[in-house]
């Protein structure tokens, strides 16, 4: 099986090299770029995906609506659209940029580019990537924080900018 090669970046996002997935996820803490796309519906609920048991990092945990690595020679925006297609079958979306910041866990270090959309359509979930998905209220998420239900990355996004809901994002980031 062919191993994915990820770009390595500096803290501002400039590509400075490349490394295989196994190196990026083995505790080396080489900085590599990812996207998190947060999907709200028109009722203000946030769609979360449950990571597949097959995932090498944080399996079986609830995560951002869409999350994935940025490929070599790919922009964050293109990666967000591609990952939304691969994981949830979404097409013709226009992600709105929120922020980027560094997330460091016990095994990896990522430069996370964060986006959101408002979407009321159907999903076609790829069960190799995602084992489940559903919309959650902001209060429901708040009540489950710190209980090993969510990924570390999602909890950082939630505490950083999602906890006030989509109305706050619209007023701050558009």
HELIX and SHEET records of a PDB file:
HELIX    1   1 UNK A   21  UNK A   24  1                                   4    
HELIX    2   2 UNK A   76  UNK A   88  1                                  13    
HELIX    3   3 UNK A  138  UNK A  144  1                                   7    
HELIX    4   4 UNK A  152  UNK A  157  1                                   6    
HELIX    5   5 UNK A  158  UNK A  162  3                                   5    
HELIX    6   6 UNK A  166  UNK A  173  1                                   8    
SHEET    1   A 2 UNK A   5  UNK A   9  0                                        
SHEET    2   A 2 UNK A  15  UNK A  20 -1                                        
SHEET    1   B 4 UNK A  62  UNK A  63  0                                        
SHEET    2   B 4 UNK A  46  UNK A  51 -1                                        
SHEET    3   B 4 UNK A  31  UNK A  40 -1                                        
SHEET    4   B 4 UNK A  66  UNK A  69 -1                                        
SHEET    1   C 5 UNK A  62  UNK A  63  0                                        
SHEET    2   C 5 UNK A  46  UNK A  51 -1                                        
SHEET    3   C 5 UNK A  31  UNK A  40 -1                                        
SHEET    4   C 5 UNK A 109  UNK A 118  1                                        
SHEET    5   C 5 UNK A  96  UNK A 104 -1                                        
SHEET    1   D 3 UNK A  62  UNK A  63  0                                        
SHEET    2   D 3 UNK A  46  UNK A  51 -1                                        
SHEET    3   D 3 UNK A 130  UNK A 136 -1                                        
END                                                                             
